[in-house]
Amino acid sequence: MLHFAMFQPLPGFRDFFPERCAKRNHIFRLWTQTARSFNFQQYDIPTLEPLELFTQKSGEEIVGQLFNFTDKGGREVALRPELTPSLARMIGSQANSLKRPVKWFNIAENFRYEKQQKGRLRSHYQLNCDVFGEPGVGADAEVIATAVGCLQVFGLSGADFVVRLSDRNLWLHFLESQGKTGDDAMAVLGVVDKMERLPREAVIEKLEPLFGNKAESFLQQAQSLIAIRSLDELKQFFEGLELATELKQTVDERLGQWSSLLDWLEGLGVTDVLRIDLGIVRGLAYYTGFVFEVFEKGDDGQLTGRALCGGGRYDHLVKKLGYPDMPAVGFGMGDVTLTDLLESKGLLPDFIIAPEIYLVVGGDHERKIALHDAQRLRALGYSVEYPLKNQSFGKQFKLAGQSGARFALIYGEEEVKQHQVKVRDLQTGQEMPIMSVYLVDALGQFFAEGIPAHEPEGADPSKL
């Protein structure tokens, strides 16, 4: 006895049936619309890249998170887990010829072999928007405003999300004042990145190898820095530290850049969803300056712990890959958590996948005329459907009603003899015969205004 397997998608991957695909494409469409409104230009990259491209950026430890293999040419390759390394490769290869600033965006599928959890799958789609070649805070502001716009376009507001803005530079300056630089400073930031998800005892345990018996004292200072919510408080915090003259000057310059960035963001109208929050450091080592993450809010106004997007400065990545140095800032926004949020808020429409016009056809002779009209209408942008086999008029009218089409075009023997098409409004039942030569013009008017209650003499749409 034969047994046939019932195949399912691989763990962490999704099927997109037409209704779900329509919702996904709606998200893509509004993302694209927003990115283009900020004059980002679309690009694309290969799905498969050299494995070394990702290990060069993130270290060998990332291999455990990748779908990687040796191809038939003996090359070590991987499905892309993110777009940034590939983008840096592209930008770097043309660095000397690109007009700056470079503002590019992409929507693509990414792959990570990791534990599945709510909002995190092994395959997801992500919007990336990046600016290259501009070191000033205007580029940071542009990226943050674009991210906010890509959420607001769906009807989301400050009641639904908050942008948590932070700065790795200030963290490194603070850690330098505590005697931690280089790898030690990066190790501390790695702990800070996990602080929200760990109990206090576990955080202290991770800090003790770096601070010894001063781990508790450092944690208290770090928590004071994380609790700051205004630029004035930031200034007061650093004024309270004992800083060497050169470090104090560096900190003052950085706080001046903070002031400038906040002015840009105020001008762009996004400060109502913005929060200074040094609890965000972005764990990846390649970030170099301002960083941010956008978090979902619950109905009580508190953060849910679910990030909708994140990004920041990564000024040295292009150079790290062997190309000319070029400053960069960008963000990524995934479709999984955003879709969950939009559905929970009732902001993701239910799409009716339907033709605009359904053809009801008599015999073989009438079918030739109908198919000719179908192609004319499709060339003009209409969606047209018809049965693919001979059926009774009753069955076809039933199918036309079920299809969701607005109008049925009826090609019976009498209509074709008189060079006419009968147009029926499937919402109201109103009908009108139209001379075939006037069909296109009549349909344009009918879609805009409906079929008139009374047929004009000659059924000439120029007289409607």
N, C-alpha and C positions, 0 to 999 in steps of 0.2 A: 504494500500500500504506500502510495506516494504521500509525502508530507511537504507542504509548501510553507516556507518561512514568511511570517508577517513582518516585513521590514519596517523599522522605525528610524527616525533621525538619530544620528549619533548623540550621545549625552552632551548637552550644552549647545546644541545646534537647533535651529528653528525652521519649520516649514512656513511659508507665507502663502496661504490660500488667498484667492483674489480679494476678499474683503479686508483681510489683514494687510495684504500688500498695498491696497489702496490707502490705508491709514499710514503705513510706513512711507509711501510716496508723498503723502500730504505733509508729513514732517520734513522730508527732504526738500519739498517745494518751498516751504516757508523758511527753512534754513538757507537755501540758495537765494531766495528773494532778499533776505536780510543781509547776507554777506555781500551781495552785489550792491545793495543800497549804500554800503560802506566802501564800495569800489574794490572789493577783493576779487581777484581773477581766479577762475577755476583751473586746476591741474589734475593730473592723475599719475599713478605710479604702479609698478608691477606688484602682483600679489606675492610673488616669490622673490626673495633677495638672498644674497650671500649671508651665511650665518655670522660671519665676522662683522658685518655692518652693525649687528645688534650687540654682540659681545664687546665691540670697541667702545660703544656708547655706555653700556650698562654693566659690563663685567661678565665673567663666565657664569656667575650664579643665575643669570637670566635664562640659561639653556634649559633648566628644569621647567620653565614656564612656556616653552616654545613647542610648536609643531615643526620639528626639524628632522632632516634625513640627508642621506647621501644620494645625489641624483645619478642618473645613468652615465654621466660624464665624470663621475668621481668627485663632484663638487659638494661641499657642505653647505646646505641651503636651509631656509626656514620660511614658513608662511609669516607674513609681517604681523607682529604683535601690536604695532602702532605705526604712525606715519612719520613721526618727526625725524628719525634717522634717514629714511629715504628722501624726505624733503631736503634735509641738510645736504645729502649727496647731490641732489639735483641742483640746488642753489650753488653749492660749491663748484660744481663743474662748469657753471656759467658765470661765476662771481664777477669776473672782470668786464662782462658785457651787459649785465642786467642794469636797467635804470632803477635807481634807488629813490625812495624805499620800495622794496618788493612786497606786495600785499597779495597773498595767494590763499585760496581755500580749497578744501577737498571733502567729499563725503565718500567713505570707503569702508569695506568690511575688514575687520581685524580679527586675529586668531590668537588665543592664549590657552595653553594647556594648564588649567588651574582648577582648583576646587570650585564647584558651582555653588552659588548662593543667590539669594534674592537680589536682583539688580545686576548680577554678574554672571555672564555666560562664557562659554568658550569661543563663541563667535558673536560679534556685535558690530553694528555700524556706528561710525563716529564722524562728526563734523570737526575739522581742524581749520582754524584761521590763524595765520602767522604773518608777522611783519619782519622783514630782514633789512639790514642796512641803516637803521635809525637808532642811535643809542639814547636819544632823549626820551623823557617821560611821556611825550605826546604819543609815542607808539604804544606804550603800556596802557595809556588811557583809551586809545583806539581799540585795542584788543578787548579790554574790559567792557567797554560800551557795546561792542559787537556781541559779546557773550550775553549781556543783559538783553539786547535787542532780540537775540535768537530765542529768548524765553518769553519776553513780553509779546512777541508777535502771535503767540498762541493764546493770549489772554491772561497769562500769569502776571502777578504783581508782587509788590513787597510783602503782601500777606502770605505768599506762597514760597518765597525764597529769599535768601540773603547772600550777598557777596562778601566773603571774609577775606580782607586784604592784609597781607603780611609782607615781610621783607627779610630775606636771608642775609642781606648785608648787615642790617642792624643786629641780627642774631650773632653773626660772626664778630662784629665789633664788641658786643656784650661778652661773648665767650673769650675774646682776647683779653678783656679786662679781668677775666677770671683765670687767666693763664692757660687757656685752651686754644690751640691753633692747629692747622693742618688736619691730619687724620683724626686727632682727638676731638677737634671741633665738629667734624663730620659725624663722628660716633655719637656725640651729644645730640646733634640735630636728629639723628636716627631715633633716639629715645624720645625726644620732644614730639616727633611725628606720630608716635604711638601713644602719647600720654592720655589722650581722650578715651582710648580703648582699654587701658590697663588700670588696675587698682593701684592706689598710692604705694603700697608695699612693694609691688612688682617694679614700679618706676624707680624707687630708691635702690632696689636690688640691682637694676641695670646701671644706675649712676655710680654706685659704690666703686667699681673698678676704675672709674675715671676721677672721682673726687674723694674717695676714701671716707673718712668720718665727717667730711664737709658736704656729703651728698644731700642730707636733709636741708642744710642751709641754702645750698644752691637751688634746690627744688622750690623753696619758698620764694627766692628771688625770681626764678623763672616763672612761677605762677603769678607773681605781681606783674611781670612784663606781659604775660598772656592776658591778664585781666584788663589791660589798658584799652580804652575805647576812644581816645581823642589825641590829636597831635600835641596839644598842650601837656597832657599827661605823659606822652612819650618824651617830650623835652625835659619834663621834671624828673622822670626816671633816670635819664642819662646824666642830668646835672647832679644827681645824688650819687653817682659812681665816681670812684677815684680813677681818673683817666690820665694817661700820659699826654703831654701837650700835643703831640702829633696825632694820637688817636682821637683826642677831643676835637681837633680840627676836622678830622675825617668824619666823625659823627655829626658835627654841626653842618657840614656840607650835605651829608645824607639827609638830615632832617629838613634842610632847605629843599631838596629834591622831593621829599614827601609833601611839603607845602605846595610845590608846583604841581605835582600829580593830582592832589586833591582839588586844586583850582581847575585843572583840565576836566576832571570828572564832574565837578559842579557845573561847568559850562555845558557838558554833554548830558546833563540831567539825570545822572544815575546815582547821585548821593543818597537818595531816599531808600535805595536797596543795598547800600554799602555799609560795612562795619569794619573798622580797624580791629584786627584780631591776630595777634602774633602767635596764636596757637596753631596757625597754619605755617608749615615750613616746606611741604612737598618733599617726600622722601628721596626722590631721585637726585643723585649727586650733581647732575649737570646744570641744575638751576643756579642762577648767579645773582639775582636781585629781587625785585618785587615779584611776589607770587600771590596767587589767589585761588580760592575754591568757592563754588556756589553750592550752598546747601539748601535742601528742602526744609520747609517749615511745616509743622503739624497744625492741626486745627486750633491748638492752644497757643500758637505763635512760637513755640519752642522748636529748636532744631531737632530733626529726626535722626541725624547721623548719616543720612543718605546724600552723597555728593552728586550733583547734576552735571558739573563740569569743573575743570581745573586747568591752571596754566601758570605762566610766568616767563621771566627772563631766562634765556639759555645762550648767553653771548659767546661762549667758547666752543660750542659743539661743532660748528662747521670747521673750525681750525683743528679740533681734535680728530676729525676724520681725514685730515691731511690736505685741506683746501685753504685758500686765503681766509684770514680772520674776518668775520662779519657778525655784528651784533644781531640778536634775534629775540623775539617775544611772541608767544602764541598761546592758544588754548585748545583743548579737545572736549567735545560734548558727545556723550554716548546716547544711543536711541533707547536703551532698555529702561533705565531709571526715568527718563523723560516720558516715555510712553506710559509707564505705570502712574506717574504723577498726573498726566493729562487725563487719563481714564478715570482716576479717582476724583478729579475735579469736574468731570463731565465736559472737558474741553476738546475731546477728540471726536469729531463727527462720525456718525455711522454713514458710510458711503453706500449709495444705491448704485450698483454696477448695472447699468441699463443702456440699451441703444436709445437714440433719439427718435428713430424712425423704424417702423416695422412694415415690411411689404407683405401684403396678402395677395396671392397670385392664383390665377385660374389654371389653364392648361399650359402645354409646352410652348405654344405660340406666345401667349401672354408673358410667360416667364422670360423669354428673350428680351422683350420690351422692358420688363421690370428690372432685369439685371443690368441693362444698359443704363437705366436711370439710377440704379444703385451706385454704379461706378461714377456717374456724374456727381452725385451728391457726396460721395466719399471724397472725391477730389476737392470738393468745396469745404471739407472739414466736418461733415455730418457723420455720426455713427449710425450705420444702417444694418439691420438684421432681417433675415427671412428664413423660412424653412428650407432644409437641404434635401427634402424629398417631397413628392406629391402628396398633398393632404387636402381634406375637405375644407371648404370655407369656414364651417363651424369650428373645426379644430384649429385652423389658423387664427381666427379671431380670438379664441381662447388663449392661444400662445401669445398673441400680440398683447392682450391685456395683462398676462402674467409677466411679460418681459419688462414692464416698467417704461416702455416707450411713450412718448408724448403723442405722436401721430402714427396712424396706420395709413399707408397708401394702398388703395385697392385697385387691382388690375384684373377686372372681369372681362368677359368676352365683349359685352356691350361698350364698356369704357374704352377698350382698345380700338374697337371699330370706329368710335367717334373721336379718336386721338385725344382721349381724356384720361385723367387719373382722379379717382375719388379720394379725397382727404378726409379722414375721420379723426377728430380730437378724442383720444382715448380717456381723457379725464371728464369730458362733458357729454360725449356721445354726438356732438354736433358734426355734421358732414357737409361737404361741398365738392361738386365736380369741378375740376380745373383743366383747362386745355394744357396738353403736355408741354407746349412751348413756353407756357407761363409758370410751370411748376416751381422752378427755383425761386423766382420772385415771390410767388404766393407763399411758399414755405417760410421765407424770411419774414414776411409780414405776419403769418400765422403764429410763428414762434414768439414774436414780439407782442402781438395783440390778441391772439386767439382767432378762431374762425367766426366771421360775422354771422349774426342770426339769420340773415336773409341773403340768398344768392343773388348777386347782381346779374344783369342781363349779359349774356355771352360769357359769363364766368371769367372775365378778363381782369386780372388783379390790378391793372392800371386804373380800373374804375372802382376798386374797392374803397 
